[in-house]
Amino acid sequence: MRRSILTEKLARRGRHVTREYGVNPLHVLRVEDVMDPPVAPPTAAMAPVVTYPDELLETAMRKLREHEVEVIPVASPDDPARVVGYVERSAILGAWVQLTRDEHIREEGWLARLRPASR
């Protein structure tokens, strides 16, 4: 939305918001939302890079970048030695893209309802 009540108040005070605000999906979704089930034991390169199902995707993405890997095992919160799934960089990026698209579609639908009907 270009203007909201808050941005309108700011604009009237001479402060113009130059970009739209949105929720970063990596700050909302958790690893358990995008992880795949376990299919193979972790390789030696993945073993020290463990994430947990309840961690935010932002945390998992940071671990992937820091360790320069494409996939990391997801450990059980009760038993960190037990792998309950895997999360891939592509799954995290796919979730980000999908939520961004969904938000855009919702916004377009909302704006369409606000426009007067064509005659």
N, C-alpha and C positions, 0 to 999 in steps of 0.2 A: 504494500500500500504506500502510495507516495506521501500521503499526509495522514497522521493520526492526531488525536487530541494533544498528545505530548509534543510531537514535532511541530504542530501548528502553534502551540504556545512558545516554543523556541523560536520559530520564524517571526512571530510578532515582536519578539525581543531582539530581533536582528541576528539571530544565530540560525543559519540554514543548514539542515542536515543534507549532505550531498550524496549519501548512499542509503540504500535500504538495509534494514536490519533483519536478520533471520537467525534461526537456531542452527548451530552446527550439529549435524547428525552424529559426529564423533563424540559429542559431549552428551548425547542422549542415549544412544544404543549401547548395549553391552555385548561382550564377547559371545555369550550364550545365544544371542540373537542371530549370529552369522556363522557360528562354528559348525564344522562337519564332524560326523562321528569318527571315532578312532578306527583306522584301517591297518596301520602298521606301527611298529615301535619307532620312537623318535631316533633320528640319526644322531651321531656324536655332535654334529654342529648345532642341532636344535636342543639337545638335552639341557644345557644350562639356561636356555631362553624359555622360561615357562611363564604362562599367563593363567589367569583364573576366570571362570565363567562370569563372575559378577563384576569384572573390571570393565571400565569404559573402553570403547573402541579406540579412543585417543591414546590411551595407555598402551594398548596392544600395538598400535601403529608406531608409536615411539620405540617400542622394543624391537619391532621388525627393522626399523631404520637404523637403530643403534648397532644391531648385530648383523646388519646387511644380509638378511635372509628373507625368503618369500613366504615361509610358513613356520608357525610355532605351535608346539603342543599346548593344550589346555589341560591344566592339572585339576584334580579334585580338590576343593577347599579343605576337605577332611583329611585327605591323604595326598600330599603334594607329589608323591612318587607314582601315583596312579593317573595315567592319561585318560581323560574323558572325551577328548576330541582334538581337533586341529583348527586353527584359523589362518586363512591365507590373506595376503595383502590384497589380492583381487577381490575377495569376498567383502573386505572392509570398504574398498573403493566402490564396489557395486552397491553396497548398502547406502553409501553417501550419495551416489548418483540417483538411486531410486527415491530416497527421501526428498532430495532436492526437486526431482520431477513431480512427485506427489504434492509438494508444497506449492509449486508453480500452478499445477492443475487446480488445486483448491482455491488459490488466489484468483485465477482467471474466472472460475465459476462464481466466486463471491462478487467480483467486479461486474460480471455479466448481469447478476441480479440487481445491482445498483443502477445500471443504465436503464433509461426509459425505453419502453418497447417501441420499435419502429412502426410507423403507420403507413 
